[in-house]
Amino acid sequence: MGFSKAIQNARKNAGITQEQLAAKVFVTRQAVSRWETGESEPSIDMRKLLASVLGIPVTDLLDLPSAPTCQCCGTLLGEPGTPVGTNADGTENPDYCGWCYRDGEFTTSGLDEIIERNVPFLMEATGYSQEEAVSFMGAVLPTLKRWRQVENRNRAANLKRSIFYVCPSCSNIVWSSGEATVTCCGNVLEPLAPVRNASALDATVEKVDGCLRVHVAHPMNKHDYLLFIAAVGDDLVRVKRLYPEQEARAEFPLQGPCKLYAYGSGCGLVELSQRRR
């Protein structure tokens, strides 16, 4: 849908007149009329203001292509000369272009770096000024898969509903107090489903000097180790990050009744049976 139709539909859905919209964004009614008839189009920054006033995503007013785009930089995929991103095993990744994602890793570390790299190309392709190109990318890129923020949809205050996620690419540990959409390294992370299995991990728990000491009997070698031990109570969550070649131990300040978990790539997330000394 073109901008003129999009702005007209959005205004009518908001239940306001051209005069009212004009007053909210500090322009004349004639300016709004020209936008809706297609005689003129506002700047990128004005589109951001319009989207905010009308309560819609700014991408609705940016005439974005319907064809698939790189979910890191927004480049059209499938265009001649655009390389396809590749996973660590050499297979193609359909979500990213080869300039952004290569051999299972992103080629840039941050949003600012992507914008700085791509602004000259956007200016050449669209005729935007540098300021307009930066503004456009600043509006669009945060909506893409790589940069999309975690959306927390928790409906409960009890932290015992906590959910853990682990990135298969970098082993990043993510914790959420409820349901969330979580991404890392281009992966949409699945929530870890805990299992209760007394035989999976042999754990010992001690109360000493106001602390809860946890020890898990585990080889902890480079090929098989626990990534973390966590204590989850009603209103407090603590996580101890673990590494190969060290003992699987954690110490948590006493926080009332809590559940203890350990996670390893081999065993998954296990709710520990608290065999006390």
C-alpha positions as CSV (number, residue, x, y, z in Angstrom):
1,M,0.0,0.0,0.0
2,G,1.3,3.4,-0.9
3,F,1.8,6.2,1.6
4,S,-1.2,8.3,0.5
5,K,-3.6,5.4,1.1
6,A,-1.9,4.3,4.3
7,I,-2.1,7.7,5.9
8,Q,-5.7,8.2,4.9
9,N,-6.7,4.8,6.3
10,A,-4.8,5.4,9.5
11,R,-6.4,8.8,10.0
12,K,-9.9,7.5,9.4
13,N,-9.3,4.5,11.7
14,A,-8.1,6.9,14.4
15,G,-11.4,8.8,14.0
16,I,-10.0,12.2,13.4
17,T,-10.3,14.8,10.6
18,Q,-7.6,16.2,8.4
19,E,-7.7,19.4,10.5
20,Q,-7.3,17.5,13.8
21,L,-4.3,15.5,12.4
22,A,-2.7,18.7,11.1
23,A,-3.0,20.3,14.5
24,K,-1.3,17.3,16.2
25,V,1.7,17.3,13.8
26,F,1.9,21.1,13.4
27,V,1.1,21.4,9.7
28,T,-1.7,22.9,7.7
29,R,-4.8,20.9,6.7
30,Q,-3.8,21.5,3.1
31,A,-0.5,19.6,3.8
32,V,-2.4,16.6,5.1
33,S,-4.8,16.8,2.1
34,R,-1.8,16.7,-0.3
35,W,-0.4,13.7,1.5
36,E,-3.7,11.8,1.1
37,T,-4.1,12.7,-2.6
38,G,-0.5,11.8,-3.4
39,E,0.5,15.3,-4.4
40,S,3.3,15.3,-1.9
41,E,5.0,13.1,0.7
42,P,6.3,14.1,4.1
43,S,9.9,13.6,5.3
44,I,11.0,10.4,7.2
45,D,11.0,12.3,10.5
46,M,7.4,13.5,9.9
47,R,6.3,10.0,9.1
48,K,7.7,8.9,12.5
49,L,5.7,11.7,14.2
50,L,2.5,10.8,12.2
51,A,2.9,7.1,13.2
52,S,3.2,8.1,16.9
53,V,0.2,10.4,16.8
54,L,-1.9,7.8,14.9
55,G,-0.8,4.9,17.1
56,I,0.6,2.7,14.3
57,P,4.0,1.2,13.5
58,V,6.1,3.7,11.6
59,T,6.8,0.9,9.0
60,D,3.2,1.2,7.9
61,L,4.0,4.6,6.5
62,L,7.4,3.9,4.8
63,D,6.4,2.1,1.6
64,L,8.5,-0.9,2.4
65,P,8.8,-3.6,-0.2
66,S,6.8,-6.8,0.1
67,A,9.6,-9.0,-1.1
68,P,11.8,-10.7,1.5
69,T,14.6,-8.5,3.0
70,C,17.6,-9.2,5.1
71,Q,16.5,-9.4,8.7
72,C,19.7,-7.5,9.8
73,C,20.2,-4.7,7.3
74,G,16.9,-4.6,5.3
75,T,18.6,-5.3,1.9
76,L,16.3,-6.9,-0.6
77,L,17.1,-10.6,-0.9
78,G,17.0,-12.3,-4.3
79,E,18.3,-9.2,-6.0
80,P,21.1,-9.8,-8.5
81,G,24.5,-9.5,-6.8
82,T,23.1,-9.9,-3.3
83,P,24.8,-12.9,-1.6
84,V,22.9,-15.3,0.6
85,G,23.8,-15.6,4.3
86,T,25.4,-18.9,5.3
87,N,25.2,-21.0,8.5
88,A,28.2,-22.5,10.3
89,D,27.7,-25.8,8.3
90,G,27.8,-23.9,5.0
91,T,24.0,-24.2,4.3
92,E,22.1,-21.1,3.2
93,N,20.3,-19.0,5.8
94,P,17.2,-17.5,4.2
95,D,16.8,-14.7,6.7
96,Y,20.1,-12.8,6.1
97,C,22.2,-11.6,3.3
98,G,25.9,-12.7,3.0
99,W,27.1,-9.2,3.8
100,C,25.5,-9.5,7.3
101,Y,25.7,-13.2,8.1
102,R,28.5,-15.5,7.1
103,D,29.5,-18.9,8.3
104,G,27.1,-18.8,11.2
105,E,28.2,-15.4,12.5
106,F,27.1,-11.8,12.1
107,T,29.8,-9.6,10.4
108,T,28.9,-6.5,12.5
109,S,28.3,-6.2,16.3
110,G,25.8,-3.4,16.6
111,L,23.0,-1.4,15.0
112,D,25.0,1.8,14.7
113,E,27.7,-0.1,12.7
114,I,25.1,-1.5,10.3
115,I,23.5,2.0,9.8
116,E,26.9,3.6,9.1
117,R,27.9,0.9,6.6
118,N,24.6,0.9,4.7
119,V,23.7,4.6,4.6
120,P,25.8,5.4,1.5
121,F,24.1,2.6,-0.4
122,L,20.6,3.7,0.6
123,M,21.4,7.3,-0.4
124,E,22.5,6.1,-3.8
125,A,19.5,3.9,-4.3
126,T,16.8,6.4,-3.1
127,G,18.2,9.8,-3.5
128,Y,17.8,10.4,0.3
129,S,20.0,12.9,2.0
130,Q,22.4,11.4,4.6
131,E,20.1,12.7,7.4
132,E,17.0,11.1,5.8
133,A,18.8,7.8,5.2
134,V,20.0,7.6,8.8
135,S,16.4,8.4,10.0
136,F,14.9,5.8,7.7
137,M,17.3,3.0,8.8
138,G,16.8,4.0,12.4
139,A,13.1,3.5,12.0
140,V,13.2,0.2,10.1
141,L,16.1,-1.8,11.4
142,P,14.8,-2.2,15.0
143,T,11.8,-4.0,13.6
144,L,13.9,-6.7,11.9
145,K,14.5,-10.1,13.4
146,R,18.1,-9.5,14.6
147,W,17.3,-6.3,16.4
148,R,13.8,-6.9,17.6
149,Q,13.6,-6.3,21.3
150,V,12.4,-9.0,23.7
151,E,8.7,-8.7,24.2
152,N,7.8,-9.7,27.7
153,R,4.2,-10.9,28.0
154,N,4.4,-12.0,31.7
155,R,1.0,-12.0,33.4
156,A,2.2,-13.2,36.8
157,A,4.4,-11.8,39.6
158,N,5.5,-15.2,40.9
159,L,9.1,-15.7,39.8
160,K,8.7,-19.4,40.1
161,R,7.2,-19.1,36.6
162,S,10.6,-18.1,35.4
163,I,11.8,-19.3,32.0
164,F,15.4,-19.9,30.9
165,Y,16.8,-19.8,27.4
166,V,20.3,-20.8,26.0
167,C,21.6,-19.7,22.6
168,P,22.9,-22.7,20.7
169,S,25.5,-20.5,18.9
170,C,27.1,-18.5,21.7
171,S,25.8,-20.2,24.9
172,N,24.3,-16.9,26.0
173,I,22.0,-17.5,29.0
174,V,18.7,-15.5,29.0
175,W,16.2,-15.4,31.8
176,S,12.6,-14.2,31.7
177,S,10.0,-13.8,34.4
178,G,7.3,-15.0,32.0
179,E,6.6,-15.7,28.4
180,A,8.8,-13.8,26.0
181,T,10.0,-13.8,22.4
182,V,13.8,-14.1,22.6
183,T,16.4,-14.0,19.9
184,C,20.2,-14.3,20.0
185,C,22.7,-14.7,17.1
186,G,19.8,-14.8,14.7
187,N,18.2,-17.7,16.5
188,V,14.7,-17.6,17.9
189,L,15.3,-19.3,21.3
190,E,13.0,-21.9,22.6
191,P,12.2,-21.9,26.4
192,L,14.0,-24.7,28.2
193,A,11.5,-27.2,29.6
194,P,12.8,-28.5,33.0
195,V,12.7,-32.2,33.8
196,R,12.5,-33.7,37.3
197,N,14.9,-36.7,37.3
198,A,16.7,-37.6,40.4
199,S,19.1,-39.9,38.5
200,A,20.0,-37.3,35.9
201,L,22.2,-35.3,38.2
202,D,23.5,-36.1,41.6
203,A,23.2,-32.8,43.6
204,T,24.0,-32.1,47.3
205,V,22.7,-29.0,49.1
206,E,24.0,-27.5,52.3
207,K,22.9,-24.6,54.5
208,V,26.0,-22.9,55.8
209,D,26.5,-19.5,57.3
210,G,23.3,-18.1,55.8
211,C,24.0,-19.5,52.4
212,L,22.7,-22.3,50.3
213,R,25.7,-24.3,48.8
214,V,25.0,-26.5,45.9
215,H,27.4,-29.2,44.5
216,V,26.6,-31.3,41.5
217,A,28.7,-34.4,40.7
218,H,29.6,-33.9,37.1
219,P,32.7,-34.5,34.9
220,M,32.7,-30.9,33.7
221,N,35.0,-31.6,30.8
222,K,35.1,-29.6,27.5
223,H,32.7,-31.9,25.8
224,D,30.2,-32.3,28.6
225,Y,29.7,-29.6,31.3
226,L,27.0,-27.7,33.1
227,L,26.5,-24.2,31.8
228,F,24.7,-22.9,34.9
229,I,23.1,-23.6,38.3
230,A,20.1,-21.4,39.2
231,A,18.0,-20.8,42.4
232,V,14.5,-19.6,41.7
233,G,12.3,-18.3,44.6
234,D,9.0,-16.4,44.8
235,D,10.6,-13.0,44.4
236,L,14.3,-13.6,43.6
237,V,16.3,-15.4,40.9
238,R,20.1,-16.1,41.1
239,V,22.2,-17.7,38.4
240,K,25.8,-19.1,38.7
241,R,27.6,-19.4,35.3
242,L,29.8,-22.4,35.1
243,Y,32.8,-23.3,32.8
244,P,34.6,-26.5,31.8
245,E,37.3,-27.8,34.1
246,Q,35.9,-26.2,37.2
247,E,33.7,-27.9,39.8
248,A,29.9,-27.6,39.4
249,R,29.4,-25.6,42.6
250,A,27.2,-22.6,43.4
251,E,26.6,-20.6,46.6
252,F,23.4,-18.5,47.0
253,P,22.3,-16.3,49.9
254,L,19.3,-17.9,51.7
255,Q,16.1,-16.6,50.1
256,G,13.4,-18.8,51.5
257,P,11.9,-21.8,49.7
258,C,13.3,-22.1,46.2
259,K,13.8,-24.5,43.3
260,L,17.2,-25.4,42.1
261,Y,18.1,-26.0,38.4
262,A,21.2,-27.0,36.5
263,Y,21.6,-26.9,32.7
264,G,24.0,-28.8,30.5
265,S,23.9,-29.5,26.7
266,G,23.7,-33.2,27.4
267,C,21.1,-33.3,30.2
268,G,19.1,-30.2,29.4
269,L,17.5,-28.2,32.2
270,V,17.1,-30.4,35.3
271,E,15.3,-29.5,38.5
272,L,17.7,-30.8,41.1
273,S,16.6,-33.2,43.8
274,Q,17.8,-31.4,46.9
275,R,19.6,-34.2,48.8
276,R,20.8,-32.4,51.9
277,R,23.8,-33.1,54.0
